Amino acid sequence: MNLIIDVGNSFVKTAVFQGDDLLEKEIIEKPELEKKIKKIFQEYPEIDQKIISSVSGASFSIPETLYEKGDLLELNSSTRLPFENLYATPNTLGNDRKALVAAASKYFKNYNVLVIDAGTCLTYDFKNDQNQYLGGAISPGLNMRFRALNSFTANLPLLSPQEEGELIGSSTSGSMNAGVVLGICREIEGTVLEYSTHHKDLKIIFTGGDAHFLSKRLKNGIFANSNFLLEGLNYILEFNNNQ
């Protein structure tokens, strides 16, 4: 049984897997992690393998509780990966992107895959049908775009994405929502079109905290999976345990 911990920019995701089966997952604040780990160990005494991934790197301190039971794999630049990494600067590749590509390798090893992660940043990661990771792109995420409009102007307010958007904004808030939400959707659709033009039989995976909000506004053909990163971390753990 595996314990998966993903430390993001804002929150921590914890998950328990039995093989490929996700038994539970939860999103918590960083200060709650040690308490949550103790609770998981009590509820799942069979846990014997653990992996932790952090986008914060050295700035995040791993709770001592995590070392108390079973083996712990800390995902870093030296961790073995289930795909060939052709990124020009592999040591700078984020752990979140490694996990997403690992999941793509597990489920679509012999396919061209574009993974789109709509989180704090909007990331695109491409794995080809030879199971080689080539790279992708990084751009501001949904809420980062709203914060930028507020931070770098004198009069624009700080907004959150609105469920109902309009093509022609009839107010300042409406114009901002149209610009950010419609703009990010058109970016995603344009990027998908470019990749589809150059790579046949392309599988497209859409994940991340804003994926549900955005997927309703995108054209069909994109498969949404909110657990893709956790599944990728679980696969990296299993891959290293079987080496």
C-alpha positions in Angstrom: 0.0 0.0 0.0 1.4 3.4 -1.0 1.1 6.9 0.5 1.5 9.7 -2.0 2.2 13.3 -0.9 2.2 16.2 -3.4 3.3 19.5 -1.9 2.1 22.3 -4.3 2.5 26.0 -4.3 -0.6 26.6 -2.2 -1.8 23.3 -0.8 -0.8 19.7 -0.1 -2.5 16.7 -1.7 -2.4 13.3 0.1 -3.5 10.0 -1.4 -3.5 6.3 -0.5 -3.2 3.7 -3.3 -3.6 0.0 -3.2 -1.8 -0.9 -6.4 -3.5 1.3 -9.0 -6.6 1.8 -7.0 -7.0 5.2 -5.3 -8.5 4.5 -1.8 -8.6 8.1 -0.6 -7.3 11.6 -1.3 -7.5 14.9 0.4 -6.3 18.5 -0.1 -5.0 20.2 3.0 -3.1 23.2 4.2 0.7 22.7 4.6 0.6 23.1 8.5 -1.9 20.2 8.7 0.4 17.7 7.0 2.0 16.1 10.0 -1.4 15.6 11.7 -2.8 14.1 8.5 0.1 11.7 8.1 -0.4 10.3 11.6 -4.1 9.9 10.8 -3.4 8.0 7.6 -1.0 5.7 9.3 -3.6 4.8 11.9 -6.3 4.2 9.2 -4.0 2.3 6.8 -1.4 0.4 8.9 -0.6 -1.6 5.7 1.3 1.3 4.2 4.9 0.3 3.5 5.9 2.6 0.6 5.8 6.4 0.5 6.7 9.1 -2.0 6.8 12.9 -1.5 7.0 15.5 -4.2 7.4 19.2 -3.6 7.5 22.1 -6.1 9.0 24.2 -3.3 12.2 22.2 -3.2 14.6 22.9 -0.3 12.2 25.5 1.2 9.8 22.7 2.3 10.8 20.6 5.4 9.6 17.0 5.4 7.7 16.1 8.6 9.7 13.6 10.7 6.6 11.4 11.0 7.0 10.5 7.4 10.3 8.7 8.1 8.8 6.5 10.9 7.2 3.8 8.8 8.4 2.1 5.6 10.6 3.4 2.9 10.3 7.0 1.7 11.2 8.1 -1.8 11.8 11.8 -2.2 11.3 12.8 -5.8 14.3 14.8 -7.1 16.5 15.2 -10.1 18.2 11.8 -9.5 15.0 9.8 -9.2 14.6 7.1 -11.9 11.7 7.9 -14.2 9.6 5.6 -16.4 10.3 7.6 -19.6 13.3 8.9 -21.4 13.8 12.5 -20.4 15.1 14.6 -23.3 14.5 18.0 -21.6 17.6 20.2 -22.3 17.8 21.1 -18.6 16.6 18.0 -16.8 17.6 19.2 -13.4 15.3 22.2 -13.7 12.2 20.1 -14.6 9.5 20.5 -12.0 8.4 17.5 -10.0 4.8 18.1 -10.9 5.7 17.9 -14.6 7.7 14.7 -14.1 4.7 13.1 -12.4 2.3 14.1 -15.1 4.6 12.7 -17.8 5.0 9.5 -15.8 1.2 9.1 -15.8 1.1 9.6 -19.5 3.8 7.0 -19.8 1.8 4.5 -17.8 -1.5 4.9 -19.6 -0.4 5.9 -23.1 3.2 4.6 -23.5 3.0 4.2 -27.2 1.1 7.3 -28.0 1.8 11.0 -28.5 0.4 12.7 -25.4 0.0 16.4 -24.5 -0.7 16.9 -20.7 -2.2 20.3 -19.8 -2.1 21.2 -16.1 -4.3 24.2 -15.1 -2.9 25.1 -11.7 -1.0 28.1 -10.3 0.7 28.0 -13.7 -0.7 26.6 -16.9 1.8 24.0 -18.1 1.9 21.9 -21.3 4.0 18.7 -21.4 4.6 16.5 -24.4 5.6 12.9 -24.5 5.9 11.2 -27.9 5.0 7.7 -29.1 8.6 6.5 -28.3 8.0 7.2 -24.6 10.4 10.2 -24.8 9.6 13.5 -23.0 10.5 16.5 -25.2 9.3 19.4 -23.1 6.4 21.9 -23.4 5.4 25.3 -22.2 4.6 27.3 -19.1 2.3 30.3 -18.9 0.4 32.1 -16.1 -2.6 30.2 -14.6 -6.1 31.5 -14.4 -5.9 33.2 -11.0 -2.4 34.5 -11.7 -3.8 36.4 -14.6 -6.4 38.0 -12.5 -3.8 38.9 -9.9 -1.5 40.4 -12.6 -4.3 42.7 -13.8 -4.9 43.9 -10.3 -1.2 44.2 -9.3 0.1 46.0 -12.4 -2.6 48.5 -12.9 -3.9 51.3 -10.7 -7.7 50.8 -11.0 -8.5 47.2 -11.9 -10.0 45.2 -9.1 -8.9 41.7 -8.0 -11.5 39.3 -9.3 -12.2 35.6 -9.3 -13.3 33.6 -12.4 -17.0 34.0 -13.0 -19.1 31.0 -14.1 -21.1 33.0 -16.6 -18.8 34.8 -19.0 -19.6 36.9 -22.1 -17.7 37.5 -25.3 -18.2 41.3 -25.1 -17.7 42.5 -21.5 -20.3 45.2 -20.8 -18.5 46.3 -17.6 -15.0 46.4 -16.2 -15.4 43.2 -14.3 -17.1 41.6 -17.3 -14.3 42.7 -19.6 -11.7 41.3 -17.3 -13.5 38.0 -17.0 -13.9 37.8 -20.8 -10.3 38.6 -21.3 -8.9 36.2 -18.8 -11.2 33.2 -19.1 -11.9 33.4 -22.8 -8.2 34.2 -23.4 -6.9 31.2 -21.5 -9.4 29.0 -23.3 -8.4 30.2 -26.7 -4.7 29.7 -25.7 -5.4 26.1 -24.8 -7.4 25.4 -27.9 -4.7 27.0 -30.1 -1.9 25.1 -28.4 -3.9 21.8 -28.9 -4.4 22.6 -32.5 -0.7 23.2 -33.1 0.3 20.0 -31.4 -2.4 18.0 -33.3 -1.2 19.4 -36.6 2.4 18.2 -36.0 1.7 14.9 -34.1 -0.8 12.4 -35.2 -3.1 10.4 -32.9 -2.5 12.9 -30.1 -4.0 12.1 -26.7 -4.8 15.2 -24.7 -5.1 15.0 -20.9 -6.4 18.0 -18.9 -5.8 18.2 -15.2 -5.2 20.6 -12.3 -7.3 22.6 -9.9 -8.9 24.8 -12.6 -9.4 22.0 -15.1 -13.1 21.4 -14.2 -13.9 25.1 -14.5 -12.1 25.5 -17.8 -13.1 22.1 -19.4 -16.7 23.2 -19.6 -15.6 26.1 -21.9 -13.3 24.0 -24.2 -14.1 22.1 -27.3 -14.5 18.3 -27.1 -11.6 15.9 -27.5 -9.9 16.7 -24.2 -9.9 14.1 -21.5 -10.1 15.6 -17.9 -8.5 13.6 -15.1 -8.2 15.3 -11.7 -6.0 12.5 -10.3 -3.5 12.3 -13.1 -0.6 13.8 -11.1 -1.2 11.6 -8.1 -1.4 8.5 -10.4 1.9 9.6 -11.9 3.6 9.8 -8.5 2.2 6.4 -7.6 3.6 5.0 -10.8 7.1 6.6 -10.1 7.0 5.0 -6.7 6.1 1.6 -8.1 8.6 1.9 -10.9 11.5 2.6 -8.5 10.4 -0.2 -6.1 10.5 -2.7 -9.0 14.0 -1.8 -10.2 
